[in-house]
């Protein structure tokens, strides 16, 4: 799952690296459009984490054949979600025009075109996430890894060919990156569906249980939708709101943000891979009602993730100028980004708390409480603090916004750690009545 996490973020970094060679306007356009695409994807994929929780709990209860029934309900929901996302292409000009009305016309045009094309990738990517959760619950983590590695390779090849042209294929420029993502995501989903149907080792996990079961579908939504909302609020606040706030200072600041977000994803994605493994193991322990084992898994996972993200923080501090020069040669963007990288390094350890304990809580089925607190932190710290910085300390420019973002992530980590340690998640019964959790 760590390799899968790295593979996913490498696709995003590849896009940013190649688009950065086209110019700062193109690099600036990737940030808001890519974040809105990620917003759709995070809501869908995080909702489908309940497939992992429910399937893992079934396996922990010695009922492995039930796992596949939850998978197929997740597949149906993924298809519906992908079509809903695709319908937003019609209102893309209004969305971007309202989000950042003061943008340069060319940047706005690039954002809209990138967004509308990338919407075609939401359905296969959400389907891929659903299948990944099922395979992980069944102990087949190598399949998502192979799919992700193939997706990275294909995305890189498609981007290079479509952006810059090759032989008879003309250069498509900026939109070539979007079409490369669409092609790679479609191939990934097709590969995993083939594995699902043909893998003989999945028979005991009900991989052929193709049927609509309303009760199981509702259970996926009951436990998964709060996680989807929580992930969506997190990304909206940490991504869309951040982009809107930083957009007040011009496209050079947005270009620097694109690079910083790519770095954040690079350190976060493998940690999220370990978090996904933790959610599965906590789900198994929850099915066995072995709470001591769940706590041990969480403690070990936090130790691993915290060490990794601390090392990444040191790398970001020491190598920030080198990292930024790999993306762009614009001296102003490099100066802005190198200052922002200090704040990114500052919150890495607390982000380790965030990713560890939110996954542990999701694995235990405790999803509503974290969502409520996510919303509170967003309104109070990021929105309130961000607007305060813009209005009262505008001379800080985007550095003030990054300072607020660092405080936001630190508070997230501390709140989710406190929720896990108070033990209220032990009262949740995933496969039956859910006791009050306060």
C-alpha positions in Angstrom: 0.0 0.0 0.0 3.0 2.3 0.5 4.1 1.6 -3.0 0.6 2.2 -4.2 0.5 5.5 -2.4 3.8 6.6 -4.0 2.5 5.5 -7.4 -0.6 7.6 -7.1 1.3 10.8 -6.1 3.9 10.2 -8.8 1.2 10.6 -11.4 0.4 14.0 -10.0 4.0 15.0 -9.7 4.6 13.9 -13.3 1.8 16.2 -14.5 3.2 19.2 -12.5 6.8 18.6 -13.8 5.8 18.3 -17.4 3.2 21.2 -17.3 5.8 23.4 -15.5 7.9 23.3 -18.7 5.1 25.0 -20.6 5.2 28.1 -18.4 4.0 29.6 -15.1 0.5 30.2 -16.3 0.0 26.6 -17.1 1.6 25.6 -13.8 -0.8 28.0 -12.0 -3.8 26.5 -13.8 -3.1 23.0 -12.6 -3.6 24.0 -8.9 -7.3 25.0 -8.8 -8.5 22.6 -11.5 -6.5 19.7 -10.1 -7.8 20.3 -6.6 -11.4 20.4 -7.7 -10.9 17.1 -9.5 -9.3 15.7 -6.4 -12.3 17.0 -4.4 -14.6 14.7 -6.4 -12.2 11.9 -6.2 -11.6 12.1 -2.4 -15.3 12.2 -1.6 -15.9 9.1 -3.8 -12.8 7.1 -2.7 -13.1 8.0 1.0 -16.8 7.0 1.0 -15.7 3.6 -0.4 -13.3 3.1 2.5 -16.3 1.5 4.2 -15.9 -1.3 1.7 -12.6 -2.0 3.3 -14.0 -1.7 6.9 -17.0 -3.9 6.2 -15.1 -6.5 4.2 -12.4 -6.7 6.8 -14.9 -7.0 9.6 -16.6 -9.9 7.7 -13.3 -11.6 7.4 -12.5 -11.0 11.1 -15.9 -12.6 11.9 -15.0 -15.7 9.8 -17.6 -14.8 7.1 -15.3 -14.1 4.2 -17.9 -14.8 1.5 -19.8 -11.7 2.7 -16.9 -9.4 1.7 -17.7 -9.7 -2.0 -21.3 -8.6 -1.5 -20.1 -5.3 -0.1 -17.7 -4.9 -3.0 -20.4 -5.1 -5.6 -22.5 -2.6 -3.8 -19.5 -0.3 -3.8 -19.0 -0.9 -7.5 -22.6 0.2 -8.2 -22.2 3.3 -6.1 -18.9 4.1 -7.8 -20.6 4.1 -11.2 -23.4 6.4 -10.0 -20.9 8.8 -8.4 -18.8 9.0 -11.5 -21.8 10.0 -13.6 -22.8 12.6 -11.1 -19.3 14.1 -11.2 -19.3 14.1 -15.0 -22.5 16.2 -15.1 -20.6 19.1 -13.4 -18.7 19.8 -16.7 -21.7 21.9 -17.7 -21.2 24.4 -14.9 -17.4 24.5 -14.9 -17.2 28.1 -16.3 -19.4 29.3 -13.5 -17.5 27.4 -10.8 -14.1 28.8 -11.8 -15.4 32.2 -12.6 -16.9 32.4 -9.1 -14.0 30.8 -7.3 -11.4 33.2 -8.7 -13.0 36.1 -10.6 -9.8 38.2 -10.6 -7.7 35.6 -12.5 -6.0 36.3 -15.8 -8.4 35.2 -18.7 -5.8 32.7 -20.1 -5.3 31.0 -16.8 -9.1 30.7 -16.3 -9.5 29.2 -19.7 -6.8 26.6 -19.0 -8.4 25.7 -15.7 -11.8 25.0 -17.3 -10.5 22.9 -20.1 -8.3 20.8 -17.8 -11.2 20.2 -15.3 -13.7 19.2 -18.0 -11.4 16.6 -19.5 -10.3 15.2 -16.2 -13.9 14.6 -15.1 -13.8 11.6 -17.4 -11.3 10.0 -15.0 -13.5 10.3 -11.9 -15.5 7.1 -12.6 -12.6 4.8 -13.3 -10.5 6.3 -10.4 -13.4 5.8 -7.9 -14.0 2.3 -9.2 -10.2 1.6 -8.8 -10.4 2.9 -5.2 -13.3 0.6 -4.4 -11.5 -2.4 -5.8 -8.3 -1.4 -4.0 -10.2 -1.4 -0.6 -11.6 -4.8 -1.3 -8.3 -6.3 -2.4 -6.6 -4.9 0.7 -9.2 -6.3 3.0 -8.7 -9.7 1.4 -4.9 -9.6 1.8 -4.3 -9.1 -2.0 -2.4 -5.7 -1.7 -0.1 -6.7 -4.6 -2.8 -6.2 -7.1 -3.4 -2.5 -6.3 0.4 -2.0 -6.3 0.8 -3.5 -9.8 -2.1 -1.5 -11.1 -0.7 1.8 -9.7 2.8 1.1 -11.0 1.4 0.4 -14.4 -0.7 3.6 -14.2 2.3 5.7 -13.3 4.3 4.4 -16.3 1.3 4.8 -18.7 0.5 8.3 -17.4 4.1 9.4 -17.9 4.3 8.0 -21.5 0.9 9.4 -22.4 1.7 12.8 -20.9 5.0 13.0 -22.8 3.5 12.0 -26.1 0.3 14.1 -25.8 1.8 17.3 -24.3 4.9 17.6 -26.5 4.0 15.4 -29.5 5.7 12.4 -30.9 6.0 11.3 -34.5 2.6 11.6 -36.2 0.9 12.5 -32.9 0.7 16.4 -32.7 1.5 18.2 -29.5 -1.6 19.0 -27.5 0.1 21.2 -24.9 -1.6 21.7 -21.6 -4.7 19.6 -22.2 -2.5 16.6 -23.1 -1.8 16.2 -19.4 -5.5 15.8 -18.7 -6.0 13.3 -21.5 -3.0 11.3 -20.2 -4.7 11.0 -16.8 -8.0 9.9 -18.4 -6.3 7.1 -20.4 -4.1 5.9 -17.5 -7.1 5.8 -15.1 -9.2 3.8 -17.5 -6.5 1.2 -18.1 -6.0 0.9 -14.3 -9.7 0.2 -13.6 -9.9 -2.3 -16.5 -6.9 -4.2 -15.2 -8.4 -4.5 -11.6 -11.8 -5.6 -12.9 -10.0 -8.3 -14.9 -8.1 -9.4 -11.7 -11.4 -9.4 -9.8 -13.1 -11.7 -12.2 -10.2 -14.0 -13.1 -8.3 -14.3 -9.7 -9.1 -17.8 -8.4 -7.9 -16.9 -4.9 -10.8 -14.5 -4.5 -13.6 -17.1 -4.8 -13.7 -17.6 -1.0 -14.2 -13.8 -0.6 -17.4 -13.7 -2.8 -15.9 -12.0 -5.9 -18.8 -13.3 -8.0 -21.6 -12.1 -5.7 -23.0 -9.8 -8.4 -26.4 -8.6 -7.0 -28.0 -5.4 -5.8 -28.5 -5.6 -2.1 -30.1 -2.4 -0.7 -29.4 -3.1 2.9 -25.6 -3.6 2.3 -25.5 -0.5 0.0 -27.1 1.6 2.8 -24.5 0.2 5.3 -21.7 1.3 3.0 -23.2 4.8 2.8 -23.9 4.8 6.6 -20.3 4.3 7.5 -18.6 5.6 4.4 -20.4 8.8 3.6 -19.2 10.5 6.8 -15.6 9.6 5.8 -16.3 10.9 2.3 -17.7 14.2 3.7 -14.7 14.5 6.1 -12.2 13.9 3.3 -14.1 16.4 1.1 -14.2 19.0 3.8 -10.5 18.5 4.5 -9.5 18.8 0.8 -12.0 21.7 0.2 -10.6 23.6 3.1 -6.9 22.6 2.7 -7.1 22.7 -1.1 -9.9 24.8 -2.6 -10.0 27.3 0.2 -6.2 27.5 0.3 -6.2 28.1 -3.5 -8.8 30.8 -3.2 -7.0 32.5 -0.4 -3.6 32.3 -2.1 -5.2 33.4 -5.4 -5.5 36.9 -4.0 -1.8 37.4 -4.5 -1.5 36.4 -8.2 -0.6 33.5 -10.4 3.1 33.3 -9.2 1.9 32.5 -5.8 -0.5 29.9 -7.3 2.3 28.4 -9.3 4.4 28.0 -6.1 1.4 26.5 -4.3 1.1 23.8 -7.1 4.7 22.7 -6.3 4.1 22.8 -2.6 0.9 20.7 -2.9 2.8 18.2 -5.0 5.4 17.9 -2.2 2.7 17.5 0.4 1.1 14.7 -1.6 4.5 13.1 -2.0 5.0 12.8 1.7 1.3 12.2 2.5 0.5 9.4 0.0 2.8 6.6 1.3 1.7 7.5 4.8 -1.8 7.2 3.7 -0.9 3.7 2.3 0.2 2.7 5.7 -2.9 4.2 7.1 -5.0 2.1 4.7 -3.2 -1.0 5.9 -3.9 0.1 9.5 -7.6 0.6 8.8 -7.8 -2.9 7.4 -6.1 -4.4 10.5 -8.2 -2.4 12.9 -11.3 -3.7 10.9 -10.1 -7.3 11.4 -9.6 -6.6 15.1 -13.0 -4.9 15.3 -14.6 -8.0 13.8 -12.9 -10.1 16.5 -13.7 -7.5 19.2 -10.0 -7.5 20.0 -9.5 -3.9 21.1 -6.1 -4.3 22.6 -4.8 -5.6 19.2 -6.3 -2.6 17.4 -4.5 -0.2 19.8 -1.2 -2.0 19.2 -1.6 -1.7 15.5 -2.3 2.0 15.8 0.7 2.6 18.1 3.0 0.8 15.7 1.6 2.6 12.6 2.1 6.0 14.2 5.7 5.2 15.0 6.4 4.2 11.4 4.5 7.1 9.9 5.9 9.7 12.3 9.5 8.7 11.6 8.9 8.8 7.8 7.3 12.2 7.8 9.9 13.7 10.1 12.6 12.6 7.6 10.6 14.2 4.8 10.4 17.4 6.8 14.2 17.5 7.1 14.5 16.8 3.4 12.1 19.7 2.6 14.0 22.1 4.8 17.5 21.2 3.5 16.6 20.7 -0.2 13.8 23.2 -0.8 15.6 25.2 -3.4 16.7 22.2 -5.3 13.2 20.7 -5.2 11.7 24.0 -6.5 14.2 24.3 -9.4 13.2 20.8 -10.6 9.7 22.2 -11.3 10.4 25.7 -12.6 13.2 28.2 -13.4 11.1 31.3 -12.5 13.1 33.0 -9.7 10.0 34.6 -8.2 8.2 31.3 -8.0 11.2 29.7 -6.4 11.5 32.5 -3.8 7.9 32.2 -2.9 7.9 28.4 -2.8 11.0 28.1 -0.7 9.5 30.3 2.0 6.3 28.2 1.9 8.2 25.0 2.2 9.3 25.9 5.7 5.6 25.7 6.8 5.1 22.5 5.0 8.1 21.0 6.9 6.7 22.4 10.1 3.5 20.4 10.1 4.7 17.0 8.8 4.9 15.3 12.3 1.4 16.4 13.1 0.1 15.2 9.7 1.5 11.8 10.8 -1.0 12.0 13.7 -3.7 13.0 11.4 -3.3 10.2 8.9 -2.7 7.5 11.6 -5.7 8.2 13.8 -8.2 9.1 11.1 -7.5 5.8 9.4 -7.7 3.9 12.8 -11.0 5.5 13.5 -12.4 4.7 10.1 -11.3 1.1 10.4 -13.2 0.9 13.7 -16.3 2.5 12.0 -16.1 5.7 14.0 -16.6 8.2 11.2 -19.3 10.7 12.2 -17.4 12.4 15.1 -14.2 13.1 13.1 -16.4 14.6 10.3 -18.1 17.0 12.7 -14.7 18.2 14.1 -13.2 18.5 10.7 -16.0 21.0 9.8 -15.4 23.0 13.0 -11.7 23.2 12.4 -12.2 24.3 8.8 -14.6 27.1 9.7 -12.8 28.4 12.7 -9.1 28.0 11.8 -8.7 27.9 8.0 -11.6 30.1 6.8 -11.6 32.5 9.8 -7.9 32.6 10.2 -7.2 32.8 6.4 -9.6 35.7 5.9 -8.2 37.4 9.0 -4.6 37.2 7.6 -5.7 38.5 4.2 -7.6 41.5 5.7 -5.3 42.4 8.6 -1.9 41.2 7.5 -1.9 41.4 3.6 1.8 42.3 3.6 2.4 38.7 4.7 1.0 37.6 1.3 0.7 33.8 0.8 3.1 33.1 3.7 0.3 34.2 6.1 -2.0 31.7 4.5 0.6 28.9 4.8 1.0 29.8 8.5 -2.8 29.3 9.0 -2.7 26.0 7.1 0.1 24.8 9.4 -1.9 25.6 12.5 -4.9 23.8 10.9 -3.0 20.6 10.3 -1.5 20.7 13.8 -4.9 21.0 15.4 -6.3 18.1 13.2 -3.6 15.7 14.3 -4.1 16.6 18.0 -7.9 16.3 17.8 -7.9 12.9 16.0 -5.3 11.5 18.4 -7.3 12.5 21.4 -10.4 10.8 20.0 -8.6 7.6 19.5 -7.0 7.6 22.9 -10.3 8.2 24.7 -11.5 4.8 23.4 -15.1 5.8 22.4 -14.6 4.0 19.0 -14.8 0.7 20.9 -18.6 1.2 21.3 -19.2 1.1 17.5 -20.7 -2.1 16.1 -20.1 -2.1 12.4 -22.2 -5.2 11.5 -25.1 -4.5 13.8 -26.6 -1.9 16.0 -24.3 1.1 16.5 -24.1 2.1 20.2 -24.0 5.9 20.9 -20.4 7.2 20.6 -21.0 10.7 22.0 
